[in-house]
Amino acid sequence: MITSDQQVNKASFPGQVHETPGGGIVTSKLDDVINWARSNSLWPLTFATSCCGIELMSVAGAKYDFSRFGFEVARATPRQADVIIIAGTIVNKMAPVLKRLYDQMADPKYVIAMGACAISGGPFFYNTYSVVKGADHVIPVDVYIAGCPPRPEALLNALITLQEKIKSGATREQMKLNG
């Protein structure tokens, strides 16, 4: 008997399983399987510089538990991370550090800008010369999360949106064109 969870898992896997007496044979495109595997095993690198970092930490807690979605292994090193989550203000002194961390990540790599400060400099860039006016002035961003600070559910939604974009096989240029 197939449960509804198994039906959902079968529907999300890219390909078809053809049952045979000795087991099953899977037919699919190799690119689709690779994108499916990539999207379900994203390892985030956190770059939390202000209050959005608290919301980022809560997503890993028991209430939201982002490990259910395949983001369990938060990395402290860019060489093992797939996605960098920028949570908070980026000042001019930190911009080269952010760029260096991004450059050290292996391809393919993805970026999520979380909160008003990471997206546009927030309320701080009007009053000071030292705040970068958005993460996209330093590195390319794939998904933006609005809010000050955004709720943990918004971060989960952004991570799931990134997963869907990766599963579709879209390149960064295509992601920008399609939203």
C-alpha positions in Angstrom: 0.0 0.0 0.0 1.4 3.4 -1.0 1.0 6.2 1.5 0.4 9.8 0.5 4.0 10.7 1.6 5.4 8.1 -0.8 3.2 9.5 -3.6 4.5 13.0 -3.0 8.1 11.7 -3.0 7.5 9.8 -6.2 6.0 12.9 -7.8 8.9 15.1 -6.8 11.6 12.7 -8.1 12.6 13.5 -11.7 11.9 10.4 -13.6 9.8 7.3 -13.7 10.2 4.0 -11.9 9.3 1.0 -14.0 8.5 -2.0 -11.8 10.1 -5.3 -12.8 9.9 -8.7 -11.0 13.4 -8.2 -9.6 12.9 -4.6 -8.5 12.6 -1.5 -10.5 14.3 0.5 -13.2 14.6 4.2 -13.1 14.5 6.3 -16.3 15.4 9.9 -16.2 17.7 12.6 -17.6 21.0 12.8 -15.9 20.8 16.6 -15.6 17.4 16.3 -13.9 18.7 13.8 -11.3 21.8 16.0 -10.6 19.7 19.1 -10.2 17.2 17.2 -7.9 20.1 16.0 -5.8 21.7 19.4 -5.6 18.4 21.1 -4.6 17.8 18.6 -1.8 21.3 18.8 -0.2 22.1 22.5 0.1 24.7 23.3 2.7 24.3 26.9 3.9 27.1 29.2 4.9 25.8 31.8 7.3 26.9 35.5 7.1 24.9 37.0 9.9 26.0 40.5 10.9 23.0 41.9 12.7 19.4 41.3 13.9 18.4 39.1 10.9 21.0 36.6 12.3 18.6 35.9 15.2 15.8 34.9 12.8 18.3 32.8 10.8 19.3 30.9 14.0 15.7 30.3 14.9 15.1 28.5 11.5 17.6 25.8 12.6 15.8 25.3 15.9 13.1 22.8 16.8 10.1 24.9 15.9 11.1 25.5 12.3 13.8 22.8 11.8 15.1 23.6 8.3 16.8 20.2 8.2 13.4 18.7 7.1 14.0 20.5 3.8 17.6 19.4 3.2 19.5 22.3 4.7 20.7 20.6 7.8 24.5 20.8 7.5 25.3 24.5 8.2 28.9 25.0 7.3 31.5 27.3 8.9 33.7 27.1 5.9 33.0 28.3 2.4 34.7 25.4 0.7 32.0 23.0 1.9 29.0 25.3 1.4 26.6 25.6 -1.6 24.5 28.6 -0.5 25.5 31.7 1.4 22.8 33.4 3.5 23.5 37.0 4.0 21.6 38.2 7.1 22.1 41.8 8.0 24.0 44.9 7.2 27.1 44.8 5.1 29.5 47.6 5.8 32.3 48.6 3.5 35.0 46.9 5.7 33.1 43.6 5.5 32.3 43.7 1.7 35.8 42.3 0.7 35.4 39.5 3.3 32.0 38.6 1.8 33.5 38.6 -1.7 36.4 36.4 -0.6 34.0 33.9 1.1 31.8 33.8 -2.1 34.9 33.3 -4.3 36.1 30.4 -2.1 32.8 28.5 -2.5 32.7 25.8 -5.1 30.5 26.1 -8.2 27.5 26.0 -8.4 27.0 28.4 -5.6 23.9 30.3 -4.6 23.2 33.5 -2.6 20.2 34.5 -0.4 20.0 38.1 0.8 17.9 38.2 4.0 16.4 41.4 5.3 16.2 45.1 4.3 19.8 45.7 5.2 21.2 42.9 3.0 18.9 43.9 0.1 19.3 47.7 0.1 21.4 48.9 3.0 18.3 49.2 5.2 17.6 52.4 7.1 21.3 52.8 7.8 22.7 53.7 4.4 20.9 57.1 4.4 22.7 58.2 7.6 26.2 56.8 7.0 28.9 56.5 4.3 30.0 53.0 5.5 27.1 50.8 4.6 26.9 48.9 1.3 23.6 49.6 -0.5 22.8 46.0 -1.0 24.6 42.6 -1.3 24.2 42.7 -5.1 26.8 45.5 -5.2 29.3 42.9 -3.9 28.2 39.5 -5.2 25.3 38.2 -7.4 22.1 37.4 -5.4 19.7 34.6 -6.4 16.8 35.1 -3.9 15.8 38.2 -1.8 13.8 38.0 1.4 12.1 41.3 2.3 11.4 42.4 5.9 13.1 44.0 8.8 13.8 41.4 10.1 12.0 38.8 8.0 10.2 36.0 9.8 11.7 32.5 9.9 8.9 31.3 7.6 10.1 33.8 5.0 13.6 32.3 5.1 12.1 28.8 4.7 10.0 30.0 1.8 13.2 31.5 0.2 15.1 28.3 0.6 12.3 26.3 -0.9 12.1 28.8 -3.8 15.8 28.3 -4.3 15.3 24.6 -4.4 12.6 24.9 -7.0 14.9 27.1 -9.2 17.7 24.6 -8.9 15.4 21.7 -9.7 14.3 23.5 -12.9 17.9 23.7 -14.0 17.8 27.4 -14.5 21.1 29.3 -14.7 21.6 32.5 -12.6 20.9 34.6 -15.7 17.6 32.7 -16.3 16.7 33.1 -12.6 17.1 36.8 -12.8 14.9 37.1 -15.9 12.2 34.9 -14.4 12.1 36.5 -11.0 
